[in-house]
Amino acid sequence: MAETIRGWLHGKDVLITGGTGYLGKGPIEKLLRTTDVRRIYLIIRSKRDLSPETRWQQFVCSVTGSLQEPEPGWIDNLNGPAGIICGIMAGVLRVSRCLEDSFLDFVPIDITLNAMIVSAWVTKHKHPDKLPVYNCAYGDTCQITFHDLKKLGEVLVKKCPVNNDLWYPFFYLANNTYYFYFLFYTLQVLPAWFVDSLLIILRKEPRLTKLNIRIYKAMNALKYFSCQQIEFDNSNYKSIFNLTPSEEREIFYLKFKEVTKSELCVISMKGLAKFILHEKDEDLDKFKAKYWRRSNTTNICNKKYNVPFEKQKLDAVSRDTGV
C-alpha cells in the first residue's frame, strides 16, 4: 500500500449521505481542509417543512465534540454523553438511569472521521475476501464510567460554570427502577410543574414539563445501553493503526493523544458551553460568582437540615484528577 491516503483521494469525486448532520459535516470539512478531492456530492432531502435548498443554505453557514479538530470540543448536538453533561451543567438534569460502574465508549468525532477515511483506504488497497467491519471503539483503552462522569462533573463545574439560572447543579445515578422513578418524580417532575405554573401565572410559555418528557423518553430509549455493560470487539479496527502512512499519521490520527479523563471532560464541557450554550469566555468570572453564591446557600441549607454534603469526596476527586 505505497499510495498515500491523500494521493488516493486526489482528484476524486466523493458522495456523502447525511452530510447535513453532525457526523456528515465532519468528513466534508476534513476532506476540504486536508485533501484535493475534485468534488463532493451531498444528498439532501426535505425535512420539517424545510426544502433541500433551505437546508443547504443553513448548512453552508455552519461552523465545522471533537478532541482537537476542527476546533477542540466542537459539537452541534446533544447525543450520547454530551446530553448528560450539558443537562447537568444547565441544571435541568439531576438524575440518570444507568449502571454506575459501566463505562462509556467515549470517541471524539475527529477520531471517528479519521477512522472512516483510513478504513476506506485500507479496504480499497487490501482487497479483502469478506467485507471487514471496523468497530471504532476505545473501551479497552479509555474507560469513563458513569461514576467517573458524575464525580468529575461535580468538580469541573466549579471551573467551567455556565449561565445556569435554574438550579444548583447536582446529579444522582439510579439503576433500580423504583428508586429511579422516585428520584425522577421528586427532582425532575415536581420542580418542573412548579416552575411552569409560575410561568403560566406570569403569562409566559411553560417549558420544563415538555423538556422533562423528552428527557424521560431519551432515558427509556438508552436504558438498554446505559443499564448494562456492552463491549465492542475492536481487534479489526486496531489492526489498521499501523497501516496509515507514517507521513500522514498526524493528519489522520487514530490514537488518543496523551489526555486524562478530566482533560477530556474539560474539552467536552468547554465545547458544549461555546457551541451549544453559546457562552462567552469573558462571562466566565460572572458565572463563577453566581455558582459560588448558590453553592454557599446550598451548604447553609445542608448544615441546617443535616443533609450530608460530599465536599470531602469532591476534594479527593479533585486531588486525584488534578483539577
C-alpha positions in Angstrom: 0.0 0.0 0.0 2.5 2.6 -1.2 -0.1 5.1 -2.2 -0.9 7.7 0.5 -4.4 8.5 1.6 -4.3 12.0 0.2 -2.8 10.6 -3.0 -5.7 8.2 -3.3 -8.3 10.9 -2.8 -6.6 13.4 -5.1 -9.0 14.4 -7.9 -11.7 12.0 -6.8 -15.4 12.7 -6.6 -16.9 11.8 -3.2 -20.5 11.1 -2.4 -21.6 11.7 1.2 -25.0 10.8 2.5 -26.3 12.5 5.7 -23.9 15.4 5.0 -26.1 18.0 6.8 -26.0 16.0 10.1 -23.4 16.2 12.8 -21.3 13.2 11.6 -21.8 14.3 8.0 -20.4 17.8 8.4 -17.1 16.4 9.8 -15.9 14.5 6.7 -16.8 17.4 4.4 -14.7 19.8 6.5 -11.9 17.3 6.8 -11.8 16.4 3.1 -11.8 20.1 2.0 -9.1 21.1 4.5 -6.7 18.2 4.1 -7.2 16.7 0.7 -7.5 17.7 -3.0 -10.8 16.0 -3.9 -12.3 17.2 -7.1 -16.0 17.4 -6.0 -18.1 16.4 -3.0 -21.7 15.4 -3.7 -24.4 15.6 -1.0 -27.8 14.1 -0.9 -30.1 16.5 0.9 -33.8 15.8 1.5 -36.7 17.9 2.7 -37.1 17.9 6.5 -39.6 19.5 8.8 -41.1 21.7 6.1 -37.6 22.8 5.0 -36.7 22.4 1.4 -33.3 20.9 0.3 -32.3 24.4 -0.9 -33.1 26.0 2.5 -31.3 23.2 4.4 -28.2 23.7 2.1 -28.2 27.5 2.9 -28.3 26.6 6.6 -25.5 24.1 6.2 -23.1 26.4 4.4 -23.2 29.0 7.3 -22.4 26.3 9.8 -19.1 26.1 11.6 -17.4 22.9 11.3 -17.3 17.3 20.3 -14.0 16.8 18.9 -10.7 16.3 20.6 -8.7 18.8 18.6 -10.1 19.2 15.0 -11.5 21.4 13.6 -11.5 23.1 17.0 -11.2 21.4 20.4 -14.6 20.5 21.7 -16.6 21.3 18.6 -20.1 19.9 18.7 -23.6 20.7 17.4 -25.9 18.2 19.1 -26.6 16.6 22.4 -26.4 13.0 21.5 -24.7 10.5 23.9 -22.7 11.7 26.9 -22.9 15.3 25.6 -26.6 15.4 26.5 -25.9 14.2 30.1 -23.0 16.7 30.6 -24.9 19.6 29.2 -28.1 18.8 31.2 -26.1 18.7 34.4 -24.3 22.0 33.6 -27.6 23.8 32.8 -29.3 22.5 35.9 -32.1 20.7 34.1 -30.8 17.1 34.6 -30.5 15.8 38.2 -31.0 12.0 37.8 -30.0 9.4 35.2 -30.9 5.8 34.8 -27.7 3.8 34.4 -25.4 1.2 35.8 -22.9 3.3 37.8 -19.8 1.2 37.0 -20.5 0.6 33.3 -18.1 2.6 31.1 -19.0 4.8 28.2 -17.1 4.2 24.9 -16.1 7.8 24.6 -14.9 8.5 21.0 -14.3 12.1 19.8 -15.8 12.9 16.4 -12.4 13.8 14.8 -11.1 10.4 15.6 -14.3 8.8 14.2 -13.9 10.7 11.0 -10.3 9.7 10.6 -11.3 6.1 11.2 -13.9 6.4 8.3 -11.3 7.7 5.9 -8.5 5.4 6.9 -10.7 2.2 6.9 -12.0 3.1 3.4 -8.4 3.5 2.2 -7.3 0.2 3.8 -10.3 -1.7 2.3 -9.5 -0.3 -1.2 -5.9 -1.5 -1.1 -6.1 -4.8 0.8 -8.9 -6.3 -1.3 -10.3 -8.5 1.5 -12.4 -11.6 0.6 -15.1 -10.5 3.0 -16.3 -7.1 3.8 -14.5 -6.1 7.0 -16.2 -4.5 10.0 -14.2 -1.9 11.9 -15.7 -1.0 15.3 -14.3 2.4 16.1 -14.3 1.7 19.9 -11.8 2.6 22.7 -13.5 1.0 25.7 -10.4 -1.1 26.3 -8.0 1.9 26.5 -10.1 4.9 27.5 -12.8 4.0 30.1 -15.0 6.7 31.6 -17.7 5.2 33.8 -21.0 7.0 34.7 -19.5 7.3 38.2 -16.4 9.0 36.8 -18.6 11.3 34.8 -20.6 12.3 37.9 -17.6 12.9 40.1 -15.6 14.7 37.5 -18.6 16.8 36.6 -19.1 17.9 40.2 -15.5 19.1 40.3 -15.3 20.6 36.9 -18.5 22.5 37.1 -16.7 24.7 39.6 -14.0 25.5 37.0 -16.3 25.9 34.0 -19.8 27.0 35.2 -22.4 28.2 32.7 -25.2 30.8 32.9 -27.5 28.5 34.9 -30.5 30.4 36.2 -32.5 27.3 37.1 -30.9 25.2 39.8 -27.6 24.5 41.6 -26.1 21.6 39.6 -26.1 18.2 41.2 -26.6 14.6 39.9 -27.8 11.2 41.0 -27.3 7.8 39.4 -30.0 5.2 39.7 -30.2 1.7 38.3 -33.1 0.4 40.4 -36.4 1.1 38.7 -38.3 2.1 41.7 -35.5 4.3 43.1 -35.2 6.0 39.6 -38.9 6.8 39.4 -38.9 8.2 42.9 -35.9 10.5 42.1 -37.2 11.5 38.7 -40.6 12.4 40.1 -39.2 14.4 43.1 -36.2 16.0 41.4 -37.4 16.5 37.8 -41.2 16.4 37.5 -42.4 18.3 40.6 -39.9 21.2 40.2 -40.9 21.4 36.5 -44.6 21.6 37.4 -43.8 24.3 40.0 -41.7 26.5 37.6 -44.2 26.0 34.7 -47.1 27.0 37.0 -45.3 30.2 37.8 -44.6 30.8 34.1 -48.3 30.4 33.3 -49.2 32.8 36.1 -46.8 35.3 34.6 -48.4 34.6 31.2 -45.2 33.1 29.8 -44.8 29.9 27.9 -44.2 26.8 30.2 -41.1 24.9 29.1 -39.8 22.5 31.7 -42.6 19.9 31.7 -42.2 19.3 28.0 -38.4 19.2 28.4 -38.7 16.5 31.1 -40.9 14.4 28.9 -38.2 14.5 26.3 -35.6 13.6 28.9 -37.7 10.7 30.1 -38.2 9.3 26.6 -34.5 9.6 25.9 -33.6 7.7 29.0 -36.0 5.0 28.2 -34.6 4.7 24.7 -31.0 4.5 26.0 -31.6 2.2 29.1 -30.6 -0.9 27.2 -27.1 0.6 26.7 -26.9 2.5 30.0 -28.1 -0.2 32.4 -25.6 -2.9 31.3 -22.0 -3.1 30.2 -21.7 -3.5 26.4 -18.2 -4.1 24.9 -17.3 -4.0 21.3 -14.7 -6.1 19.6 -12.2 -3.6 18.1 -9.5 -6.0 17.0 -10.1 -5.4 13.3 -10.0 -1.6 13.9 -6.8 -1.7 15.9 -5.1 -3.7 13.2 -5.2 -0.7 10.8 -3.5 1.7 13.2 0.0 1.0 11.9 -1.1 0.8 8.2 -1.6 4.5 8.0 1.4 6.0 6.0 3.9 7.4 8.5 3.9 10.9 6.9 0.1 11.1 7.4 -0.4 9.8 10.9 -0.5 13.3 12.3 -3.3 14.2 9.8 -5.4 11.0 10.1 -4.6 10.2 13.7 -6.4 7.2 15.2 -4.8 7.0 18.6 -5.8 9.2 21.6 -3.3 11.8 22.4 -1.9 11.8 25.9 -5.1 13.1 27.6 -6.6 12.2 31.0 -10.2 11.6 31.8 -10.5 15.0 33.4 -8.9 16.8 30.4 -11.2 15.0 28.0 -14.2 16.1 30.1 -12.9 19.7 30.3 -12.6 19.8 26.5 -16.2 18.5 26.2 -17.6 20.9 28.8 -15.9 23.9 27.2 -17.1 22.8 23.7 -20.7 22.5 25.0 -20.5 25.9 26.7 -19.2 27.5 23.5 -21.0 25.7 20.6 -24.3 24.6 22.3 -25.0 27.1 25.1 -23.2 30.0 23.2 -21.4 31.2 26.3 -18.6 33.8 26.1 -15.2 33.4 27.8 -15.4 36.9 29.2 -18.5 36.0 31.1 -16.8 33.1 33.0 -15.9 35.1 36.1 -19.6 36.3 36.4 -20.8 32.7 36.1 -18.3 31.5 38.7 -19.5 34.2 41.2 -23.1 33.1 40.6 -22.1 29.4 41.1 -20.4 30.1 44.4 -23.4 32.1 45.7 -25.6 29.2 45.1 -23.0 26.8 46.5 -22.8 28.7 49.7 -26.6 28.8 50.0 -26.8 25.1 49.4 -24.1 24.4 52.1 -26.1 26.5 54.6 -29.3 24.5 53.9 -27.4 21.2 54.1 -26.0 22.1 57.6 -29.3 23.5 58.8 -31.3 20.4 57.8 -28.4 17.9 58.4 -28.2 16.9 54.8 -24.7 15.3 54.2 -22.5 17.3 52.0 -19.9 15.5 49.9 -17.2 18.2 50.0 -14.5 15.9 51.2 -15.3 13.4 48.5 -15.2 16.2 45.9 -11.8 17.4 47.2 -10.5 13.8 47.0 -11.7 13.6 43.4 -10.1 17.0 42.6 -6.7 15.8 44.0 -6.9 12.5 42.1 -7.8 14.2 38.8 -5.6 17.2 39.1 -8.5 19.7 38.5 
